[in-house]
Amino acid sequence: MSTTLAAVLLAFGGVVAVLVVAYAFYRVGRAEDRDRAAAEAARRENDPHRPRSPGLARERSRPRPPRRPG
């Protein structure tokens, strides 16, 4: 085996190894994002201080003055 061929194979193997590790980190990160999103959704569902009617505060507030023209 020539030195050039050995260098090319070693470089190719190194690039493949880096890509495999990067892909593994990517997959782990995506799984953590899904877990965080599910936990946040569950936390929002069980929040006792969650507003029951989102438009209620705006309906109860005092009337706003008319907007200025222009």
Secondary structure, DSSP 8 states (H G I E B T S, - for coil): --HHHHHHHHHHHHHHHHHHHHHHHHHHHHHHHHHHHHHHHHHHHT-TTS-S-TTHHHHHS---------
